[in-house]
Amino acid sequence: MKNFEKLGISEDLVKGLSELNIITPTEIQQKVIPILLDGNTHIVGQASTGTGKTAAYGLPLLQQIDPELKEVQALILCPTRELSQQVAKQLFRFTKYYTKIFTEAVYGGEYIGKQITSLQRLTHIVVATPGRLIDLVKREAVNLSFVKTVILDEADEMLSRGFKNELDEILRSLPSVKSKWLFSATMPEGIKDIVKQHMSAKAVHIKESGKSVVNKQITHQYITCNDKAKLNTLMQFLKSEKENRGLIFCRTKAATRKLAKQLIAKNVATDAIHGDLLQKERDKVMRAFKNKNLQFLVATDVAARGIDIEALAFVVHYQLPESNEYYTHRSGRTARAGKNGLSLCLVNSAELKVLESYERKLGINFKELKT
């Protein structure tokens, strides 16, 4: 098993990684880091959520930044505010003992004047949501003419959020970029279109080995119950988890609100996040969760993207997701940073066929959890 130094990562970066308890490279890191360090390249990396994609592209990127050049040299595009903040924070942590590389995160839902002021400081890397970046470029608040590397992180989620036109506009505006790195948990047709339109025909395609696109540290279980018994079944499970923390997924905003109210009425320390919340309301809920004032979150698929809390022991699919891709993304909220996790489905007898489909298409195995 190779360590990070053998992959070509600087000793000073490795020292920072060690303090974060990032010691052994994951499969995707082992595969892509040497390629990205090798110079200008186009790469398409497919890896399940929670397997270290930020370090996979972030470490080579940091080593390629010229700290003496006082310009933005790299652009990282993300689907959500939370993921943008998370990526910027990780890059900062990696460089604790390394040459100072300055990163700025910009995203919608925040006062743009504040971000324009922040970008006037020395910035080497911009982490951005697509819409906000276009706004800032139009206001001439950010100069991208020195950018050599563009990274699309969670590209599939950017498409599902309707950012295709913005991505096309951004990528067309940077024809001289030498390196384009795309990372995604799944590869729907829209991603293949982006690769075809904006990346070299010689782009290197990297995928985790084996059939599974779901993190192998996750155990997949299910409980069979009728719909009327589902709430009580969930309560029994949550009590059995004692101090463990987790996410509970519903398909719709209405179902998310309803379930959160039902759990709160039973004195469960939880709250809901969904698309109807104002950003300040969402921030308040997320602060309470991160501060451990809440033990559980009830969430919709879209609202949960970008959450990165390493100590989540489980996710519960109170309602099954609409697609295989969403099952992958939901499950990837647990088993972060090399830890184990549980993905539990509450299903009626008719929904067992859906689990069989997940097994075939995602290369996973479900075990029944008896109550």
C-alpha positions in Angstrom: 0.0 0.0 0.0 1.5 3.3 -1.0 1.6 6.3 1.3 1.1 9.9 0.2 4.8 10.7 -0.1 5.3 7.7 -2.4 2.5 9.1 -4.6 4.6 12.3 -4.9 2.9 14.5 -2.3 5.2 17.0 -0.5 6.5 16.2 2.9 5.0 19.4 4.3 1.5 18.5 3.0 1.8 15.0 4.3 2.6 16.4 7.8 -0.7 18.4 7.6 -2.6 15.3 6.5 -1.2 13.3 9.4 -2.7 15.8 11.9 -6.0 15.2 10.2 -5.5 11.5 10.6 -5.4 11.0 6.8 -2.6 8.4 6.6 -3.4 5.8 3.9 -4.5 7.0 0.5 -7.9 5.7 -0.7 -8.2 3.9 -4.0 -9.2 7.0 -6.0 -6.4 9.0 -4.4 -3.8 6.3 -5.4 -5.1 6.3 -8.9 -5.4 10.0 -9.7 -2.7 11.8 -7.7 0.3 10.6 -9.8 -1.6 11.4 -13.0 -2.5 14.9 -11.8 1.0 15.6 -10.5 2.4 14.6 -13.9 1.4 17.9 -15.6 -1.3 19.3 -17.8 -4.1 16.7 -18.2 -7.8 16.2 -18.6 -9.2 13.6 -16.2 -12.6 12.1 -15.5 -12.7 10.5 -12.1 -15.7 8.4 -10.9 -15.7 7.6 -7.2 -18.4 7.1 -4.6 -19.2 9.9 -2.2 -17.0 10.0 0.9 -13.9 8.3 -0.6 -11.6 11.4 -0.5 -12.1 13.1 -3.8 -11.2 16.5 -2.3 -7.7 15.3 -1.3 -7.4 13.4 -4.6 -7.5 16.6 -6.6 -6.7 19.1 -3.9 -3.2 17.9 -3.0 -1.9 17.9 -6.6 -3.6 21.3 -7.2 -1.9 22.9 -4.1 1.5 21.7 -5.4 0.9 23.2 -8.8 0.0 26.7 -7.5 2.7 29.3 -7.9 2.5 31.3 -4.6 4.6 34.1 -6.1 2.0 34.7 -8.8 -0.6 37.0 -7.1 -3.5 35.8 -9.4 -6.3 33.3 -9.3 -4.7 30.2 -10.9 -7.4 27.5 -10.3 -11.1 27.3 -10.2 -13.1 24.6 -8.3 -16.9 24.5 -9.2 -19.2 22.9 -6.7 -23.0 22.4 -6.6 -23.7 23.9 -3.1 -22.7 26.5 -0.6 -21.9 23.8 1.9 -19.6 21.9 -0.4 -17.8 25.1 -1.5 -17.1 26.0 2.2 -16.1 22.4 3.0 -13.6 22.3 0.1 -12.0 25.6 0.9 -11.7 24.6 4.6 -10.0 21.3 3.6 -7.5 23.0 1.4 -6.7 25.4 4.2 -6.2 22.5 6.6 -3.9 20.6 4.2 -1.5 23.6 4.0 -0.9 24.0 7.8 2.8 23.3 7.3 3.0 24.1 3.5 3.6 27.3 1.6 0.6 29.6 2.1 -1.9 29.1 -0.7 -4.9 31.4 -0.4 -8.4 30.0 -1.2 -11.7 31.9 -1.4 -15.2 30.3 -1.4 -18.0 32.2 -3.2 -21.6 31.0 -3.5 -25.2 32.1 -3.8 -27.2 33.0 -0.7 -24.5 35.3 0.6 -24.3 39.1 0.2 -22.3 39.5 -3.0 -20.6 42.8 -1.9 -18.9 40.9 0.9 -17.6 38.3 -1.5 -16.3 41.0 -3.9 -14.4 42.6 -1.0 -13.0 39.2 -0.1 -11.8 38.6 -3.7 -9.7 41.8 -3.5 -7.4 40.0 -1.1 -4.7 37.7 -2.4 -6.5 34.6 -3.9 -4.8 31.7 -5.7 -7.8 29.3 -5.8 -11.5 30.2 -6.1 -14.1 27.6 -5.0 -17.5 28.6 -6.4 -21.0 27.7 -7.3 -21.6 28.2 -11.0 -24.3 30.9 -10.8 -22.4 33.1 -8.3 -19.2 32.8 -10.3 -20.8 34.1 -13.4 -22.3 37.0 -11.4 -18.8 37.9 -10.1 -17.2 37.7 -13.5 -19.8 40.0 -15.1 -19.2 42.5 -12.3 -15.4 42.2 -13.1 -14.9 41.2 -9.5 -12.7 38.2 -10.3 -10.0 37.8 -13.1 -9.9 34.3 -14.5 -7.3 35.0 -17.2 -4.5 33.3 -15.3 -6.5 30.1 -14.5 -4.7 27.0 -15.6 -6.8 24.3 -13.9 -10.6 23.9 -13.7 -12.1 21.3 -11.4 -15.8 20.1 -11.5 -16.6 18.5 -8.1 -19.8 16.5 -7.8 -20.5 17.2 -11.4 -23.6 15.0 -11.5 -25.2 17.0 -8.7 -24.4 20.3 -10.5 -26.4 18.9 -13.5 -29.3 17.7 -11.3 -29.5 21.3 -9.9 -29.9 22.7 -13.4 -26.4 24.2 -13.8 -25.7 22.8 -17.3 -25.9 26.1 -19.1 -23.8 27.9 -16.5 -21.1 25.1 -16.7 -21.1 25.4 -20.5 -20.7 29.2 -20.3 -17.9 29.0 -17.8 -16.0 26.3 -19.6 -16.4 28.1 -23.0 -15.0 31.3 -21.4 -11.7 29.5 -20.4 -10.4 28.1 -23.7 -6.7 28.3 -22.7 -7.1 26.2 -19.5 -4.5 23.4 -19.5 -6.0 21.0 -17.1 -9.7 20.1 -16.6 -10.5 17.6 -13.8 -14.0 16.3 -13.4 -15.1 14.2 -10.5 -18.5 12.6 -10.0 -20.1 9.7 -8.1 -22.2 8.8 -11.1 -21.9 9.2 -14.9 -25.3 10.2 -16.4 -25.6 11.2 -20.0 -25.3 14.9 -19.1 -21.9 14.3 -17.7 -20.8 12.4 -20.8 -22.0 15.4 -22.9 -19.8 17.8 -20.8 -16.8 15.5 -21.2 -17.4 15.3 -25.0 -17.9 19.1 -25.4 -15.3 20.5 -23.1 -12.6 18.0 -22.5 -9.9 16.4 -24.6 -10.6 13.2 -26.5 -7.5 11.9 -24.7 -9.0 12.6 -21.3 -7.9 9.9 -18.8 -10.9 8.0 -17.3 -10.4 6.7 -13.7 -13.0 4.6 -11.9 -12.9 2.7 -8.6 -12.3 -1.0 -9.1 -15.2 -3.5 -9.0 -18.8 -3.1 -9.8 -19.8 -1.0 -6.8 -19.9 2.8 -7.0 -21.0 2.9 -3.3 -18.4 3.2 -0.5 -17.4 -0.3 0.6 -17.2 0.8 4.2 -21.0 1.0 4.3 -23.3 -1.9 5.5 -26.6 -2.0 3.7 -29.7 -3.3 5.7 -33.4 -3.1 5.5 -36.4 -3.5 7.8 -39.7 -4.7 6.3 -42.8 -3.0 7.8 -46.1 -1.7 6.6 -46.5 2.1 6.0 -48.5 2.6 9.2 -45.8 1.0 11.4 -43.0 2.9 9.8 -42.8 5.7 12.3 -42.7 3.4 15.3 -40.1 1.2 13.5 -38.0 4.3 13.0 -38.3 5.2 16.7 -37.2 1.8 17.8 -34.1 2.0 15.5 -33.2 5.5 16.7 -33.4 4.4 20.4 -31.2 1.4 19.6 -28.5 3.7 18.2 -28.1 5.5 21.6 -25.6 8.3 21.1 -25.0 7.7 17.4 -25.9 10.5 15.0 -27.4 10.2 11.5 -29.5 11.5 8.6 -33.1 10.4 7.8 -34.1 10.8 4.2 -37.6 11.6 2.7 -38.4 12.1 -0.9 -40.4 15.3 -0.6 -40.3 18.6 1.3 -43.7 17.9 2.7 -42.8 14.5 4.0 -39.6 15.9 5.5 -41.4 18.6 7.4 -44.1 16.1 8.6 -41.6 13.5 9.8 -39.5 16.1 11.7 -42.6 17.4 13.5 -43.6 13.8 14.4 -40.2 13.1 15.8 -40.0 16.4 17.7 -43.4 15.6 19.3 -41.8 12.4 20.6 -38.9 14.4 22.1 -36.4 13.4 19.5 -33.6 15.9 19.1 -34.0 16.6 15.4 -35.0 19.2 12.8 -35.6 19.3 9.0 -33.6 20.7 6.1 -35.3 21.1 2.7 -35.4 23.4 -0.3 -38.1 25.8 1.2 -35.8 27.0 4.0 -34.1 30.4 3.7 -30.3 30.2 3.8 -30.2 31.7 7.3 -32.7 29.1 8.5 -30.7 26.3 7.0 -27.5 27.7 8.5 -29.2 27.8 11.9 -30.3 24.1 11.6 -26.8 23.0 10.4 -25.1 24.9 13.2 -27.3 23.1 15.8 -26.5 19.8 14.2 -22.7 20.4 14.0 -22.8 21.6 17.6 -24.6 18.4 18.6 -27.6 20.2 19.9 -29.5 18.0 17.4 -28.8 14.2 17.1 -30.6 13.6 13.8 -31.5 15.5 10.7 -34.5 14.8 8.5 -33.6 15.8 4.9 -34.5 15.8 1.3 -32.0 14.5 -1.3 -31.1 17.9 -2.7 -30.9 19.7 0.7 -28.5 17.1 2.1 -25.8 17.5 -0.6 -22.7 19.2 0.7 -23.1 18.0 4.3 -19.8 16.6 5.4 -19.9 15.5 9.0 -17.5 12.6 9.7 -19.2 11.3 12.8 -22.5 10.2 11.1 -23.0 6.6 12.0 -26.0 5.9 9.7 -28.4 7.1 7.2 -32.1 6.0 7.1 -34.1 5.8 3.9 -37.5 6.5 5.5 -38.7 6.8 1.9 -36.7 5.2 -0.9 -35.0 7.6 -3.3 -36.1 8.3 -6.9 -33.0 6.8 -8.5 -30.0 4.6 -8.0 -27.8 7.8 -8.1 -29.7 9.3 -5.1 -29.2 6.0 -3.2 -25.5 6.4 -3.8 -25.4 10.0 -2.7 -27.6 9.4 0.4 -25.5 6.5 1.5 -22.3 8.4 1.0 -23.2 10.8 3.9 -22.0 8.0 6.3 -18.7 6.1 6.4 -16.7 9.3 5.9 -12.9 9.5 6.2 -12.4 5.7 6.4 -15.0 5.0 9.0 -17.7 2.3 8.8 -21.4 3.3 8.4 -24.9 1.9 8.0 -27.4 2.6 5.3 -30.9 1.4 6.4 -34.0 1.2 4.3 -37.5 1.0 5.8 -39.6 -0.7 3.1 -42.9 -2.4 2.7 -43.1 -5.8 1.0 -43.7 -4.3 -2.5 -40.5 -2.2 -2.3 -38.3 -5.2 -1.8 -38.0 -5.4 -5.6 -36.4 -1.9 -5.5 -33.7 -3.2 -3.2 -33.0 -6.1 -5.5 -32.5 -3.5 -8.3 -30.0 -1.6 -6.1 -28.1 -4.9 -5.5 -27.8 -5.6 -9.2 -27.0 -2.1 -10.4 -24.8 -0.8 -7.6 -23.0 -4.1 -6.7 -24.2 -4.1 -3.0 -25.8 -6.7 -0.7 -28.7 -6.0 1.7 -29.2 -7.9 4.9 -32.5 -7.9 6.8 -32.4 -6.3 10.2 -34.9 -8.0 12.5 -36.8 -5.9 15.0 
